[in-house]
Amino acid sequence: MPSPNPPSRVASVHSTSTSPRPRETGNYPSRCAENDLRAGQKAFGADRYHEALFYFDRATSGDEANPEAWYRKGNCLHVLKRNLEAARCYDLALELDPTRTTAWNNKGIVLTGLGRTGSAIRCYDRALAIDPADATAWFNKGSCLHALLRFEDALACYAQAARLAPSDAEAWVQQGICMFRLGRPAESVASNERALQLQEGNFEAWLNRGVGLYALGQCAAALNCFLEAVRLRPEDHRAWYNRGTALHAQGRYSDALAAYDRALALDPRQSRAWLNKGATLQCRGNYEQAIRCYDRALKYDPSAALAWRNRGFCLMQSERLEEALRSYERVLGINPRDAWVRKAKQATEEQIFHSQPALCRSASTARSAPDLRAGNA
């Protein structure tokens, strides 16, 4: 699924260095605001953000009517994760120069960080009213709509960004993710392939191309994508999780379990990894181990109907009928239309009543599916 915060963009990319603020000693020599601006920009470019902020503070104090000084100070505060202060600086910059699209764009980003997604979208709309060819504003508007699960609208924005900046690999990746969410996996694969033509080492493109191929039933090709994703970023749990899912689909259960273990070592709070590990153990007939995995999955996501479903089946096979019945009841509380669970619940009740084995098959209970996560947080 999409990440909680799809990626947004500022005018340029910077690292997150935390260089110490320079010590102020004595009466600092007076300089004009332009000199302080130049000094601040030089420090900012060298990732010395606290030093840069010192100069931008002086520039805004020396010339409160300088929109460039407020804009640069806002950028610095944003990098330092002081978004409320950054938003105020962008407001002041825009009061002085309301036509500056980069200020509208960066104000949108800090508002997104403050959870004010609707206001952020309005900022991007202001930027686009001034410059409809601003690919960055289209991309960032798409990110906000993506976060709101408005995939059709987000796709339109990403497509516009890709049209305006066709060499932007990330626009193609995000476009592909929206296509997948809209039930268009073949187009999603093609969009991610375009991203890989532009940037062969793009981890997200490999990951999401694999997700699309898996949905198309091309498990071997999907597994190759996940292997490349693991090679590019072995510390990312999603690559191992999806690798496990593809291996499970090929019946390579031992390899799948090893992949899920790697994913869980990287992030033990992944409900879906515990669920799919349980499904693999269930397919091997290791019901007690599977139940423990489903319990872990439910610890992190109590509303995971599939975990309750599979848990109920494993408990039946382990002759823990009362517990199985409670699991099935939990499923029906989440999804009352699950016909298989209704039948399994009835069979369990009859088995409890008659104290004889229930005739109930697992059908497709041991399910797993790849995770779709987009971009940076």
Backbone torsions as a table, in degrees:
resi	resn	phi	psi	omega
1	MET	NA	161.5	179.4
2	PRO	-63.8	150.4	176.9
3	SER	-69.2	156.2	-178.1
4	PRO	-56.7	-33.1	-179.0
5	ASN	-129.2	92.0	175.9
6	PRO	-57.5	155.7	-170.0
7	PRO	-66.4	142.1	171.1
8	SER	-117.9	167.9	-174.3
9	ARG	-129.9	140.5	169.8
10	VAL	-100.3	178.6	-175.9
11	ALA	-61.1	-33.5	176.2
12	SER	-146.9	161.1	-175.5
13	VAL	-96.7	136.0	-179.9
14	HIS	-132.9	156.7	175.3
15	SER	-79.1	-179.2	-178.4
16	THR	-115.6	49.3	176.9
17	SER	-65.5	150.0	178.6
18	THR	-124.7	61.6	179.1
19	SER	-64.9	144.3	-177.2
20	PRO	-68.1	150.1	176.8
21	ARG	-69.6	136.3	-179.7
22	PRO	-63.9	144.1	-180.0
23	ARG	-73.7	134.5	178.4
24	GLU	-92.1	125.8	-178.3
25	THR	-127.7	128.1	174.6
26	GLY	66.0	-158.6	177.7
27	ASN	-86.0	109.9	-176.7
28	TYR	-66.6	135.2	-178.1
29	PRO	-60.3	138.8	-179.9
30	SER	-74.0	137.5	176.4
31	ARG	-136.0	159.3	177.7
32	CYS	-75.4	160.3	-176.9
33	ALA	-59.5	-35.8	-178.6
34	GLU	-65.2	-38.5	177.4
35	ASN	-64.9	-41.4	178.4
36	ASP	-65.6	-37.1	177.3
37	LEU	-61.6	-45.5	179.5
38	ARG	-62.2	-42.7	179.8
39	ALA	-65.4	-39.7	178.8
40	GLY	-65.6	-41.6	179.2
41	GLN	-65.6	-36.6	177.8
42	LYS	-65.1	-44.1	178.5
43	ALA	-65.8	-39.5	179.2
44	PHE	-62.9	-44.1	179.2
45	GLY	-62.8	-24.2	177.4
46	ALA	-95.3	12.8	179.2
47	ASP	65.2	22.2	176.2
48	ARG	-97.6	77.4	-166.2
49	TYR	-73.1	-36.6	178.5
50	HIS	-67.0	-38.6	175.8
51	GLU	-64.8	-42.7	179.0
52	ALA	-60.5	-42.2	-179.5
53	LEU	-62.3	-36.4	177.4
54	PHE	-57.1	-46.7	-179.0
55	TYR	-70.0	-40.0	179.8
56	PHE	-67.1	-34.2	173.5
57	ASP	-58.8	-44.5	-179.0
58	ARG	-67.1	-36.3	-179.0
59	ALA	-66.4	-42.1	179.8
60	THR	-71.3	-31.7	176.6
61	SER	-69.8	-37.6	-178.1
62	GLY	-77.2	-27.7	-178.5
63	ASP	-146.8	87.2	-175.8
64	GLU	-68.8	-13.4	-179.5
65	ALA	-98.5	17.8	-178.0
66	ASN	-99.3	104.8	-176.7
67	PRO	-64.9	-31.2	179.3
68	GLU	-63.0	-39.8	-179.0
69	ALA	-64.9	-44.0	179.3
70	TRP	-66.4	-38.4	178.8
71	TYR	-62.9	-47.7	-179.2
72	ARG	-65.1	-37.9	177.7
73	LYS	-64.7	-40.6	176.6
74	GLY	-59.7	-43.2	177.9
75	ASN	-59.8	-42.2	-178.4
76	CYS	-65.9	-44.9	179.9
77	LEU	-64.5	-35.2	177.8
78	HIS	-63.4	-45.7	178.9
79	VAL	-61.8	-33.8	178.1
80	LEU	-82.9	7.8	175.8
81	LYS	64.6	29.9	176.1
82	ARG	-106.0	69.9	-167.0
83	ASN	-69.4	-35.2	178.3
84	LEU	-60.9	-45.1	178.7
85	GLU	-66.9	-38.2	179.0
86	ALA	-62.3	-43.7	-179.6
87	ALA	-60.5	-40.3	179.1
88	ARG	-64.3	-39.4	177.9
89	CYS	-63.9	-42.8	178.1
90	TYR	-63.9	-37.5	176.5
91	ASP	-58.6	-45.4	-179.2
92	LEU	-66.5	-39.6	177.5
93	ALA	-62.4	-39.4	-176.9
94	LEU	-77.6	-26.9	172.7
95	GLU	-62.7	-36.1	-178.4
96	LEU	-84.4	-30.8	-180.0
97	ASP	-145.3	84.8	-175.6
98	PRO	-73.1	-2.5	-179.3
99	THR	-96.3	2.7	-176.4
100	ARG	-81.1	105.1	-175.8
101	THR	-66.5	-34.7	-179.8
102	THR	-65.3	-32.2	177.5
103	ALA	-70.2	-42.0	175.3
104	TRP	-61.6	-41.3	-179.1
105	ASN	-63.5	-48.5	-176.8
106	ASN	-72.7	-30.0	172.2
107	LYS	-63.3	-39.7	176.3
108	GLY	-59.1	-39.4	-179.1
109	ILE	-65.7	-45.0	-178.6
110	VAL	-69.0	-33.0	176.5
111	LEU	-67.1	-36.6	174.3
112	THR	-60.4	-43.9	178.3
113	GLY	-63.1	-25.2	178.2
114	LEU	-90.3	5.0	178.7
115	GLY	81.3	13.1	-177.6
116	ARG	-103.3	67.2	-171.8
117	THR	-64.7	-41.2	179.3
118	GLY	-60.8	-42.7	178.0
119	SER	-65.9	-35.8	177.8
120	ALA	-62.9	-43.6	178.9
121	ILE	-59.5	-39.9	178.4
122	ARG	-63.9	-34.0	175.4
123	CYS	-64.3	-44.3	179.2
124	TYR	-65.1	-36.7	176.8
125	ASP	-63.2	-37.8	177.0
126	ARG	-63.7	-43.2	178.4
127	ALA	-61.1	-41.9	-177.1
128	LEU	-73.8	-26.9	174.5
129	ALA	-65.5	-32.5	178.7
130	ILE	-80.3	-42.3	-177.7
131	ASP	-139.6	92.5	-178.8
132	PRO	-63.9	-12.8	-179.8
133	ALA	-97.1	16.7	-179.9
134	ASP	-80.6	96.8	-176.5
135	ALA	-63.2	-35.1	-179.8
136	THR	-64.7	-41.9	178.7
137	ALA	-65.4	-39.3	176.2
138	TRP	-61.4	-44.5	-179.9
139	PHE	-61.9	-46.2	-176.7
140	ASN	-69.6	-35.2	174.2
141	LYS	-63.1	-41.7	176.1
142	GLY	-59.3	-38.9	178.8
143	SER	-62.2	-41.0	178.6
144	CYS	-66.0	-44.7	179.4
145	LEU	-64.9	-36.6	176.0
146	HIS	-60.0	-46.2	179.8
147	ALA	-62.5	-28.7	178.2
148	LEU	-85.9	4.4	-179.9
149	LEU	65.2	23.6	175.5
150	ARG	-93.1	74.4	-167.9
151	PHE	-67.6	-37.0	178.5
152	GLU	-62.0	-47.9	-179.5
153	ASP	-65.8	-40.3	178.4
154	ALA	-62.9	-42.3	179.7
155	LEU	-60.1	-41.9	178.7
156	ALA	-60.2	-39.0	179.2
157	CYS	-69.3	-45.5	179.5
158	TYR	-62.9	-38.7	179.1
159	ALA	-63.2	-39.7	177.4
160	GLN	-65.7	-41.1	177.4
161	ALA	-61.6	-42.1	179.7
162	ALA	-67.6	-34.2	177.9
163	ARG	-66.5	-41.1	-178.5
164	LEU	-76.7	-30.9	179.9
165	ALA	-131.6	73.8	-172.5
166	PRO	-64.4	-13.9	178.5
167	SER	-93.5	6.9	-179.4
168	ASP	-85.8	101.3	-176.2
169	ALA	-61.3	-38.7	-175.3
170	GLU	-66.0	-32.6	176.9
171	ALA	-63.6	-38.1	177.9
172	TRP	-69.1	-37.5	177.9
173	VAL	-62.6	-49.8	-177.3
174	GLN	-65.8	-36.2	175.2
175	GLN	-60.3	-42.8	179.1
176	GLY	-63.7	-38.4	179.4
177	ILE	-64.3	-42.6	177.9
178	CYS	-64.3	-39.3	177.5
179	MET	-60.3	-41.6	178.3
180	PHE	-62.4	-43.6	-179.2
181	ARG	-64.7	-24.5	179.3
182	LEU	-92.1	12.0	177.1
183	GLY	76.3	30.8	-179.3
184	ARG	-122.7	65.2	-172.7
185	PRO	-64.3	-34.2	-179.6
186	ALA	-64.8	-42.3	177.0
187	GLU	-67.1	-34.8	176.8
188	SER	-61.4	-44.8	178.5
189	VAL	-60.0	-45.3	-178.7
190	ALA	-62.6	-39.6	-179.7
191	SER	-66.2	-41.0	177.9
192	ASN	-70.1	-31.3	175.3
193	GLU	-66.1	-37.7	175.3
194	ARG	-61.8	-41.1	177.6
195	ALA	-60.8	-39.5	-178.3
196	LEU	-72.1	-28.0	173.0
197	GLN	-64.2	-33.9	-179.3
198	LEU	-83.0	-33.4	-175.5
199	GLN	-146.9	92.3	-171.4
200	GLU	-60.5	-30.1	-177.3
201	GLY	-95.4	24.9	-178.1
202	ASN	-79.4	107.4	-176.9
203	PHE	-58.0	-48.0	-176.5
204	GLU	-62.8	-34.7	179.3
205	ALA	-67.3	-42.6	176.7
206	TRP	-62.8	-44.5	-177.9
207	LEU	-61.7	-48.9	-174.7
208	ASN	-78.9	-26.1	169.7
209	ARG	-62.2	-42.6	177.9
210	GLY	-61.7	-40.0	178.6
211	VAL	-61.5	-43.0	179.2
212	GLY	-64.7	-43.4	179.1
213	LEU	-63.7	-39.6	177.6
214	TYR	-59.7	-43.3	179.4
215	ALA	-64.3	-27.4	178.2
216	LEU	-85.3	2.4	179.3
217	GLY	82.4	10.6	-179.2
218	GLN	-96.6	71.8	-170.6
219	CYS	-67.4	-36.8	-179.6
220	ALA	-64.9	-44.7	178.0
221	ALA	-65.3	-38.5	177.6
222	ALA	-62.3	-43.2	-179.7
223	LEU	-60.7	-38.8	177.6
224	ASN	-61.1	-39.1	177.5
225	CYS	-64.0	-43.2	-178.4
226	PHE	-68.4	-33.7	175.7
227	LEU	-62.8	-41.4	178.2
228	GLU	-67.2	-37.6	177.1
229	ALA	-62.3	-41.6	177.3
230	VAL	-62.6	-40.7	-179.9
231	ARG	-63.8	-40.8	-177.6
232	LEU	-72.3	-36.3	-175.0
233	ARG	-145.0	76.5	-175.3
234	PRO	-66.8	-13.0	-179.3
235	GLU	-92.1	2.0	-179.3
236	ASP	-94.7	117.5	-174.5
237	HIS	-64.6	-26.3	-177.6
238	ARG	-64.0	-37.2	-179.7
239	ALA	-64.0	-43.5	178.9
240	TRP	-68.0	-39.7	178.9
241	TYR	-60.3	-49.5	-178.3
242	ASN	-68.6	-33.2	174.5
243	ARG	-61.3	-43.8	177.8
244	GLY	-60.0	-39.9	-179.5
245	THR	-63.4	-43.6	179.4
246	ALA	-66.8	-39.1	178.4
247	LEU	-65.6	-39.7	176.8
248	HIS	-58.8	-44.4	-178.3
249	ALA	-62.9	-26.2	178.4
250	GLN	-89.5	2.2	-179.5
251	GLY	77.6	14.0	-179.8
252	ARG	-93.6	73.1	-168.7
253	TYR	-67.5	-39.2	-180.0
254	SER	-63.3	-44.5	178.7
255	ASP	-65.8	-37.6	178.5
256	ALA	-62.8	-43.5	179.7
257	LEU	-62.4	-39.7	178.7
258	ALA	-63.2	-39.5	179.4
259	ALA	-67.0	-42.5	178.2
260	TYR	-63.8	-37.6	178.3
261	ASP	-63.0	-38.7	177.5
262	ARG	-65.2	-42.0	179.0
263	ALA	-61.2	-43.1	-177.0
264	LEU	-74.3	-27.3	174.2
265	ALA	-66.0	-32.6	179.4
266	LEU	-79.6	-33.8	179.2
267	ASP	-151.1	92.5	-175.6
268	PRO	-71.6	-2.0	-178.9
269	ARG	-97.5	12.0	-179.8
270	GLN	-76.8	104.5	179.8
271	SER	-60.5	-43.5	-175.6
272	ARG	-69.6	-30.2	176.8
273	ALA	-68.8	-40.2	175.3
274	TRP	-64.1	-40.2	178.3
275	LEU	-60.7	-48.8	-177.1
276	ASN	-72.2	-31.5	172.9
277	LYS	-62.7	-43.2	176.7
278	GLY	-60.6	-41.4	179.5
279	ALA	-61.8	-39.2	179.0
280	THR	-67.3	-43.9	177.0
281	LEU	-62.6	-37.9	178.6
282	GLN	-61.9	-42.6	179.4
283	CYS	-63.9	-25.6	177.4
284	ARG	-88.4	-0.6	-179.9
285	GLY	82.3	11.3	178.7
286	ASN	-89.7	72.8	-168.6
287	TYR	-68.1	-40.7	-178.2
288	GLU	-65.5	-42.6	176.9
289	GLN	-64.2	-39.7	178.9
290	ALA	-61.7	-42.5	179.7
291	ILE	-58.9	-41.6	179.7
292	ARG	-63.2	-37.4	177.3
293	CYS	-66.9	-41.9	178.6
294	TYR	-64.1	-35.6	176.5
295	ASP	-61.6	-40.5	178.3
296	ARG	-67.3	-40.2	178.3
297	ALA	-60.2	-42.1	-177.5
298	LEU	-74.4	-23.2	174.6
299	LYS	-61.9	-38.6	-177.1
300	TYR	-93.1	-18.9	178.0
301	ASP	-148.0	85.0	-176.9
302	PRO	-64.0	-14.1	-178.8
303	SER	-96.0	10.6	-178.7
304	ALA	-75.8	93.8	-175.2
305	ALA	-59.2	-38.4	-177.6
306	LEU	-65.7	-34.2	177.0
307	ALA	-66.0	-43.4	176.3
308	TRP	-62.4	-39.0	-179.1
309	ARG	-62.7	-53.6	-179.0
310	ASN	-65.5	-37.1	178.4
311	ARG	-60.7	-43.4	178.9
312	GLY	-59.8	-43.2	179.2
313	PHE	-62.6	-45.5	-179.3
314	CYS	-63.6	-38.2	177.6
315	LEU	-65.1	-36.8	175.0
316	MET	-61.6	-45.3	-178.5
317	GLN	-65.8	-25.7	177.5
318	SER	-90.7	6.6	179.0
319	GLU	60.8	31.9	174.4
320	ARG	-103.5	73.0	-163.7
321	LEU	-70.5	-41.0	-179.6
322	GLU	-62.8	-41.4	178.7
323	GLU	-66.7	-39.0	178.0
324	ALA	-60.8	-43.2	-179.9
325	LEU	-60.1	-42.2	179.5
326	ARG	-65.4	-35.8	177.4
327	SER	-64.6	-44.3	179.1
328	TYR	-63.7	-35.9	177.5
329	GLU	-64.6	-36.5	177.1
330	ARG	-65.3	-39.8	177.6
331	VAL	-59.5	-48.7	-176.3
332	LEU	-67.4	-24.9	173.3
333	GLY	-68.2	-27.2	179.1
334	ILE	-91.7	-42.3	-177.6
335	ASN	-136.3	86.6	-176.0
336	PRO	-64.3	-13.1	-175.5
337	ARG	-94.6	6.9	-179.2
338	ASP	-73.3	100.1	-174.6
339	ALA	-65.9	-38.7	-179.2
340	TRP	-61.8	-43.5	-177.9
341	VAL	-67.6	-37.0	176.9
342	ARG	-59.8	-42.2	178.2
343	LYS	-67.6	-41.7	-179.8
344	ALA	-64.9	-39.5	178.2
345	LYS	-62.8	-43.6	178.8
346	GLN	-63.1	-42.8	179.5
347	ALA	-63.8	-38.5	178.5
348	THR	-65.8	-42.8	177.9
349	GLU	-61.6	-40.5	178.7
350	GLU	-66.9	-38.6	179.8
351	GLN	-66.1	-39.4	177.0
352	ILE	-63.4	-42.7	-176.5
353	PHE	-68.5	-42.5	-175.4
354	HIS	-95.6	-8.2	-178.2
355	SER	53.7	47.4	176.7
356	GLN	-140.9	158.9	-176.2
357	PRO	-60.1	138.1	176.9
358	ALA	-84.2	143.6	176.7
359	LEU	-92.3	92.2	-175.6
360	CYS	-145.0	126.9	179.3
361	ARG	-103.5	158.7	-175.6
362	SER	-76.5	-17.7	-176.1
363	ALA	48.7	-117.9	-178.1
364	SER	-110.3	39.2	-174.0
365	THR	-68.4	-36.7	-175.3
366	ALA	-84.6	80.8	-174.9
367	ARG	-102.1	151.1	172.0
368	SER	-145.1	156.1	-178.6
369	ALA	-150.8	149.0	-179.6
370	PRO	-71.9	153.3	178.7
371	ASP	-91.4	141.4	177.5
372	LEU	-117.2	111.4	-178.8
373	ARG	-128.2	137.6	-173.7
374	ALA	-116.4	133.4	164.1
375	GLY	61.4	-170.1	179.7
376	ASN	-87.1	155.0	176.3
377	ALA	-69.4	NA	NA
